[in-house]
Amino acid sequence: MNKNIIISIILLLLSVILITGFFSLTPDYVQITGTQKHYEDSAISFDYPNTWTLWDYENPLKTSILSDSPNQLELDPDNTTKYNTQLNNNSSSVVNSNGAQNASDVIIIKTEITRETLNGSLSLDNAYESNNLYKLMKDTASYKMVSNNSTTINKHQAKIFVYEVSSKTYQETWIQASNGQYYKILNECPTALYKTVQQEFNIIINSFNIK
């Protein structure tokens, strides 16, 4: 057999071995379980809709270099077409820079999970005041605090704040961890869609577990 062919075969086999080894050693943070996905790292775990994407942590080419205890995670729906349709059918939809009036508009629906600390006079009861976004919005005429409720999430004390600004609804869930740390789950969507999307937000919140 030609020497060059032998070398090519050896190189090909080595490449296959290296690629196989890479993917076998790559951390697998996300599992699909029926209609949901399940995320788990060294600090937390939670479920989310299988029609949503948890950015970077679902990409096996990136997970090997990502933290196994990240300070921030971002999720959003894979496709917002169904939400566009619902808004188009809702004649009361309000338009602003983050809302949508027709199918060509961009709808912002997303969830951000961050690890936080609270300083000064802030506590679980008023944790939402630490949000820089809240500080910008609280003095606007369209700002409205919708609800402020205490609860427990997997045996951890928590507060859920819901407020509206213009045509957007924000749902902040603060969960007390340990050593003065908290987890904040910030959900955002157009107000006209909140009742629909809240079911998807709740999958994340109700399953959220701190180890």
N, C-alpha and C positions, 0 to 999 in steps of 0.2 A: 504494500500500500504506500502511496506517495507520502513522503514525510510531511509535507504541508497539510495534507488532508488529516493526518493523525493529529497534528498540532491544533488544527481547527476544531476537531472533535473534542479534544481535551479542553480547549478553551470554552467551547460550548457547554460541556458538562460542568466545568467550574462555575460558569455564569449561572446555570440552573441551580446549582448547589447554593451559591451565594444569595440568589434571589429568594429561594425557598427558606434559607436560614433567616434572611432579613424579615420576611413576613411572619415566620413562626416566632421570632423573638419580639416582634412589635406588639406593644401593649394593646389590648382590645378593650376599649372603654365602653363601647356601645354594643348592646345586644338587642335583637328584634324579638319581641314576645307578642305574637298575635297582632293586634291593632295598635300596639304601642312599642316604643323603644325604651330601653333601660340603660341609663348612664350610671357608672360607678367608678370612683377613684378612691384614693386612700383616706379621704376625709368625708365625702358625702355620696349619696346616691339618690336618684329620682327617675320617675317615668315621664315620658312625653309622647305626644301623638306620632305615629309612624309616618305621617305626612309632613312632619317638621324636620329641620336639619339643625344639629348642634355643630356649629362651625368649628372646623379643624379636627375636632375629636372623632369625627366619622371618617376622616381621611387617613388611611394606613400609611401614606407616604409622609405624613406629618406627625403622627402620634408618638413616634419614637423619640422626637425631640421636644415634646410638650411636657409640661409639669404634670405630675400625678396628684397634685393638690393645687389647682389653679386658683388665683384670686378673682378671676372673672370668666364667665361663660356666656355665650350668646346663642340664642335659638330664634328661628322664625319659620313660617310655613314655606314649603317648597313652591307653592303656587297660590296666588291670591285671586285667581279668576273667579272662584265661587263667591268670594267676598265682594268683588266688583259687581257681580250680578245682583247680589242682595242690595247693595247700595243704590244701584240703578233703579231697583224696584221700590226703593224707599224715597218717596217724594219729599220727605223732611230732612234729607241729608244736608248737612252744613258743609260748606267748602272753605278750606283754608290751606295753608302750605303743606299740611300733613294729612289732609283728608282726601276725599275722592268724590267726584261728581259723575264721571262716566268711565267707561272701560279703559280709556287711555291714561287715566290718572294713576299715580302711584299710591298704593295703600301701604301704610306702615303698621305692621303688626309684628311685635317682637317681644322677647323676654330676655332680660339680662340678670344674671345671678352673680352677685359680688360678695366678697368677704369684707366686713366692715368693722371699725371700732367707733365708739361714740365718745366724744369729749365734752368737758364742761358740764352744762346743765342738761344735756341731752340724755334721754333714757329710752327704754322701749316704748314708753307712752307717747313720746313726741319725736321718735326717730326720723320720721319723714322730713323734719325740718333740717336735717343734715344734707339732704339732697340739693345739690346746686341748682338743679332744674326747678325744684320747688321754690327756691329763693328768688329765682327770676320771675316765676309765674304768680306768686301769691298776691302781688299787688295789682294784678291785671283785673279789669272789670269782669272778665269771663271766668275767673277762678271760682270754683265751688267745691267745698269738701262734701262728699256724698255720704261717706260712712267711715267710722273709726271703731273697729271691733277687736276685742281681746279674744284669744283662742289658744289652743295647744296643738302643735303639729309634731306627731310622733314623740310625745312626752316633753317637748320643749315649749317654753312660753313664747308666744308670738302675738304680733299685732298686724292687722290688715287695714291699710288706709286706702280709700278709693276717692280720687278727686278728678274733677273735670276742668279743662281749660280749652275754651273755644270748642272745637269739634272733636277733641281728643279726650280719652279717658285713661287715667293712669291708676294702676293697682299696685301698691307697694306692700309687700309682705316682709316683715322683719322677724327673724327667728333668733332667739337667744341661744348662743352656743356655750362656750366656756372661756375662761381667761379674758373676759371683757370683750369677746368677739361676737359678732352677729353675722347672719347671712341675710342679704336683702334680695328678694325676688321682685324685680320691677317689670311689670307687664304693661304694654302700651298698645292701644288700638283706637280706631275711630269710634266715637261715642255711639253712633248708629249701629255698630256691630258688637258692642260690648256684651250684650246678653248672649249672643251666639258664641263669641270667642271665649267668654268666661269659662265655658265648659272645658275648653282645651287648656286654658290657664290653670284650672283647678286640678287637672291631672298632674301637673308639675308640683303644685303646692301641696296637695294632699298626700303625695307619695314621697315628699322631700324628707330625707333621713340624714341626720348628722351622726357620725360614728363616734 
